[in-house]
Amino acid sequence: MTKITLESAAAHPFQGKKVILERSAPQHVKFLKKCYQDKEFMDLYRLVQDRAESEQDIIQRLKKENRLPIDKLVKLEWVIFRYTEKPDGIEKEPVGLVSLANYQKTHRRAEFLIGILPPEYRRTGLALEASLLAFNIGFNLLHLNKLVVLVYGYNQDAQDNVLQLGFTQEGFMHEQLYENGQFIDLFVDGLLVKDFRQNKRLAKLSRYLVGKDITQLPPKVKQLSPQELQNANAALNKQIKH
């Protein structure tokens, strides 16, 4: 049996009711470049992203990142696909990006980032579903203790949405960033795993949109001892003979 590593699990697509997350890879270069060139999108998604990268530079960076172990990365990013089931298969459309950035394994912490590129899809629930899939990765796969969100002070709608997801406002930093000729305030929000595990709203939403309660860890599979395995095989063989 093939051993499932953290790297292989993180690279595996994550699917919800209407959304699939695929880890950013060279085949996504056209969409990534489109995102980077959209100033409005990137100003809200990730100010520090190098937006001048050529397609070839993006491909080489992603090849390098995808060869590294998870604990050597500072950012994990997925392309958000909106999908529709058709009689002949699944039709997919890339619509956004979601990241766990500034990943710190020692402190079990990461910054949560999400953005939907087409304006017509921004209030359709796709971001909520993608967020739940990302929370599942962060808390149940990477075993994070905390997710942090930094929201620009002028983006009150985003701040309200973050609080609805169970985050708590931990601070407000006045004029923390300088961009486009002006200083920008930042909300600082955090979600601890202990609060995530007790969040009934996220449990209900994830059962509907993801198909399982992501707030709870899946039960551990008991490892049988050699003697227990031998006894189980003997009992099975006895049943077969009868």
N, C-alpha and C positions, 0 to 999 in steps of 0.2 A: 504494500500500500504506500502511495506517495505521501510523504509528510507535508502537511500544509504549514508553510512558514508565514511569518508576519508579512514578508515582502510579497509572497504570492497572493495572500488574502487581500492586501491593500491594492494590488494591481487588478484584482478581479472586479468586474462591473457590479455595481449595487443597484438593484431595481426596486422601484416602488410601484404605485398604482398607475402613474402617468409619466414617471421620470426614471431615467437610467443615468447613473454616474459612471463615467469612464475616466480612469486616470489619464491626465494629459500626456500625450505621446506624439511622436513625429507625424502620425497620420492626421492629427488635429491642427496642424500648423496653419492652414488657411483661416480657420475660425479664430484661433488664438491671435493671429495678426490682425484680423478684423476687430477683435475686442481691443487690442492695444491701440489701434488707430482711432477708436471712438473716445474722444476726450471726456464727454459727459459720463460715459460708463466708467472709465478708468478713474476719474476724479472721485467717484463714489466707491468704487470697488477696491482699488489699491494705488494710492498716490506714488509709492516708491518703485513701482514696476518700471523697468526699462522699456519704454515704448518705442524706442528707435531700433530695436533688434530687427535684423533682416530675417527672412524666413529660414535661410540657411543657419543663422546663428541660433534661432529658436530650436531647430531640429537637433543641432549638435548639443545644445544645453540639455534638452530633454533626454537624449540618448545617454548622456553622462549621468543625469539625475536618476534615470530608471535603472542604471547599473549599480547604484550605491545602496547599501543597507539602509533601512528606514532610520536607524539611530544616527546616521551620518548626514541626514537631510535637515534643513531648517524649514522647508515648506513642502507640503503635499497638496497637489492641486488636481481637481477633477473637472472635466467638461460635463455640463448638465445637458442631457438630451431629453427632449419631449418626444414621447413615442406613442404610436398608434398601432394597434394590432390589425393587420389586414389578412384576408384569406390566404395570401401567398407569403405571409411573414410579417415582420415588424418594420414599420416605417419610422425612421428616427430623424430628428431635426435638432442640431445644436442650438441652445438658447442662452447659455450662461456659464459661469464659472463658480466653483466653490473651493475654498482652500482651508487648510489648517496650517497657518504660517507661524513663524517664530517658534517652531516645535522644540521643546526642551525636554528630553527624556528624563534627565536627572530630576527636574522639578515637576515632571508629568503635567506640563502645561502647554497650551497652544492658543494662537489667536484665530478666531473664526471669521472668515470673510466669505461673502456671497454677493453675486450680482447677476441679474437677468438682462441680457442685451436688448432684445426687441421690446419697445415700450408696451406693445399690445399684450405681452405675456407677464407683465410685472404685477398684476393684481388678479392672477388666475389660480393661485395656490401652488404654482410650480416651485417657487422659492421656499415655501413652507415644507413641501415634500422633500426637496433637496436638502434642506436644513436638517430634517429628521434623519435622513440617510447619513449625513455628515456627523451628527451627534452619535449615531450608532457606531460609526468608525472610530470616532474620538474616544468615547467612553468605554466601549465594549471590545474594541480591537486593539487600540493603542493603550488602553487602560489609563487614560488621562484622569488627573484629579480635578482639573479646572480648564474651562474654556473662557477666553477673554474676548470681548468685542470692543473696538474703539469706533465710536460713531461721531461724525462731524457735528458740531454744535448747531449748524443751520439745518440739519436733516432730522427734524423732529418726528416725521413719519417713521423713519428707520428706527429711531430710539424707541418709539412706542411699540413697534413690532418686536424688537429685541426683548423688551420687558414682558411682552405677551408670551415669549418663548421660555420664560422662566428665569431669565437673567436678572440680576440685581444691580442697580446703579451703585458703583463703589466710589465714584469720584467725578469731578468735572474740572478739566484743565483749561484754564483761560489762555487764549492766544498761544496754543502749543505748537502749531504749524504755521509756516508761511508759504502761501501758494497764490499765484495769480495776483500778486501785488497787495495781498491782505493777510492778516493773521487769522487763524482758524481755531476755534475752541473744540475741545474733544470731550464727549461723554466716555467714561470708563465703566464697562459692565462686566460682570463675571457670573459664571454658573459652575458651582461645585458639584462633583459627582454625587455627593450625599443628598443634595437638593434635587438633582436630576432623577435619582432613584425614587424619590417620593412625589414626583410631579404627576398628578393624576390627569391633568390636561394633556401633557405630552404622551402619557400612556394611552389615552383614548385616541388621540390623533394618529399615533403611530400604528395602532391596531388597524385603523381604517385605511391609512395611506401607505403603510409599509408592509402590512400583513402580519405584524407581530408587535408585542410590547417591547420597545427598545429600551425602556427604562430599567428593565430587569435583565441581568446576565443569564444566558442560557445555562441550564443545569450542567454540571461537569459530568462527563462520562466516566463511570467507574472503571478503573483498570483492574482486570482480573489477575490474580496471582497465577503462576504456572499450575499449581495444584487445583485451583478453582477452574481454570481453563480445561484441564484434563478431566475433571469431574463433569463439567458441562458437556464436553464432547462425548464422554461415555454415556451420559443420560440421553443425548440426542441419538446416538447410535442404537441404543436400546429401544427407543421409540420407533426408529425406522424399521428395525427387525420385526417389531410386533405390528 
